[in-house]
Amino acid sequence: MGLKRYYKKGIIEAGCDEAGRGCLAGPVFAAAVILDIKNPISGLDDSKKLSEKKRSALRIEIEERALSFGVAMLSNLEIDKHNILKASFMAMHAAIEKLGSQPELLLIDGNRFIPYKKIKHECIIKGDSKYQSIAAASILAKTYRDEYMMKLDEEFPQYHWNKNKGYPTLDHRDGIRKFGATIYHRMSFTLLNDQLSLEI
């Protein structure tokens, strides 16, 4: 049983997803993808279920074969300013804005969304494992964000972002405990469970 190719036949649909919502550091990325149902891409799935190698290969295919795609990010400072949920929606809006043609329907991964212009939208829980366009968006958002975090790791290798990508792993929290927070950390998040003892 593969992922569905569309929600409603005969209209322009864009799948939308984000990556990095639960991270302690770095931006949140979002992607919007309009797939060509006449030129299907095999192997699309929720990016979390795919290996890094498979995600990278699919990203190239999506970029080559999608009718249109857009990728956008909001920095950790913007996340702190707006809150992570709103920042995720803002990043999605910015990704949709980059599409070459305006979709008639947005398929949103998750259960909430701030409407974009007057385009209809459907929120789909675990949509990235149900619809190909959302899966494609999840792959782009994830690969672009991972690439970005690898670059930040060169600047701050002591937090092991090359491995944890900013998620709250033991080695990441250990880095915060030893070295404090960086300019890329989300100060509105609980960086350490013993936050009060953290000198910032």
BELVENFEN-V662525 format. One record per backbone hydrogen bond with DSSP energy under -0.5 kcal/mol. NH is the residue of the N-H (numbers start at 1). CO is the residue of the C=O. E is the energy in kcal/mol with one decimal. If there is no record, write none. Layout:
nh=NH co=CO e=E
nh=NH co=CO e=E
This chain:
nh=4 co=130 e=-3.0
nh=11 co=8 e=-0.9
nh=13 co=11 e=-0.8
nh=14 co=105 e=-2.3
nh=15 co=33 e=-2.6
nh=16 co=107 e=-2.8
nh=17 co=31 e=-1.9
nh=19 co=29 e=-2.7
nh=23 co=20 e=-1.1
nh=24 co=166 e=-3.2
nh=25 co=166 e=-0.9
nh=26 co=184 e=-2.8
nh=28 co=74 e=-2.2
nh=29 co=19 e=-2.4
nh=30 co=72 e=-2.8
nh=31 co=17 e=-2.6
nh=32 co=70 e=-2.3
nh=33 co=15 e=-2.3
nh=34 co=68 e=-3.0
nh=35 co=33 e=-0.6
nh=37 co=35 e=-0.8
nh=39 co=36 e=-1.9
nh=42 co=40 e=-0.5
nh=44 co=41 e=-0.7
nh=49 co=46 e=-2.1
nh=50 co=47 e=-1.1
nh=55 co=51 e=-2.7
nh=56 co=52 e=-2.2
nh=57 co=53 e=-2.0
nh=58 co=54 e=-2.5
nh=59 co=55 e=-2.4
nh=60 co=56 e=-1.5
nh=61 co=57 e=-1.7
nh=62 co=58 e=-3.1
nh=63 co=59 e=-2.6
nh=64 co=60 e=-1.8
nh=65 co=61 e=-2.6
nh=66 co=62 e=-2.6
nh=67 co=34 e=-1.9
nh=68 co=34 e=-1.6
nh=70 co=32 e=-2.4
nh=72 co=30 e=-2.6
nh=74 co=28 e=-2.3
nh=79 co=75 e=-2.1
nh=80 co=76 e=-2.3
nh=81 co=77 e=-1.7
nh=82 co=78 e=-2.5
nh=83 co=79 e=-2.7
nh=87 co=83 e=-2.5
nh=88 co=84 e=-2.2
nh=89 co=85 e=-1.8
nh=90 co=86 e=-2.6
nh=91 co=87 e=-2.4
nh=92 co=88 e=-2.1
nh=93 co=89 e=-2.7
nh=94 co=90 e=-2.2
nh=95 co=91 e=-2.1
nh=96 co=92 e=-2.7
nh=97 co=93 e=-2.3
nh=98 co=94 e=-0.8
nh=98 co=95 e=-0.7
nh=99 co=96 e=-1.7
nh=104 co=12 e=-2.8
nh=105 co=12 e=-1.6
nh=106 co=120 e=-2.2
nh=107 co=14 e=-3.0
nh=108 co=106 e=-0.7
nh=108 co=122 e=-3.0
nh=109 co=16 e=-1.9
nh=110 co=124 e=-2.4
nh=115 co=113 e=-0.6
nh=117 co=115 e=-0.6
nh=119 co=116 e=-2.2
nh=120 co=104 e=-0.7
nh=122 co=106 e=-2.7
nh=124 co=108 e=-3.2
nh=124 co=122 e=-0.5
nh=125 co=123 e=-0.5
nh=127 co=124 e=-1.7
nh=129 co=126 e=-1.8
nh=130 co=127 e=-1.8
nh=131 co=127 e=-2.7
nh=132 co=4 e=-2.9
nh=135 co=131 e=-2.3
nh=136 co=132 e=-2.7
nh=137 co=133 e=-1.9
nh=138 co=134 e=-2.5
nh=139 co=135 e=-2.1
nh=140 co=136 e=-2.2
nh=141 co=137 e=-2.7
nh=142 co=138 e=-2.2
nh=143 co=139 e=-2.6
nh=144 co=140 e=-2.6
nh=145 co=141 e=-2.0
nh=146 co=142 e=-2.8
nh=147 co=143 e=-2.1
nh=148 co=144 e=-1.9
nh=149 co=145 e=-2.6
nh=150 co=146 e=-1.9
nh=151 co=147 e=-1.4
nh=152 co=148 e=-1.9
nh=153 co=149 e=-1.9
nh=154 co=150 e=-0.9
nh=154 co=151 e=-0.6
nh=155 co=151 e=-0.7
nh=155 co=152 e=-0.7
nh=156 co=152 e=-2.0
nh=159 co=156 e=-1.4
nh=160 co=157 e=-1.6
nh=163 co=160 e=-1.5
nh=164 co=160 e=-2.8
nh=165 co=161 e=-1.6
nh=167 co=164 e=-2.3
nh=169 co=167 e=-2.4
nh=173 co=169 e=-2.5
nh=174 co=170 e=-2.3
nh=175 co=171 e=-1.7
nh=176 co=172 e=-2.0
nh=177 co=173 e=-2.5
nh=178 co=174 e=-2.2
nh=179 co=175 e=-3.0
nh=180 co=176 e=-2.2
nh=185 co=182 e=-1.1
nh=186 co=24 e=-3.1
nh=187 co=185 e=-0.9
nh=189 co=186 e=-1.7
nh=191 co=189 e=-1.2
nh=195 co=192 e=-0.9
nh=197 co=194 e=-1.9
nh=198 co=195 e=-1.8
nh=199 co=197 e=-0.5
nh=200 co=198 e=-0.7
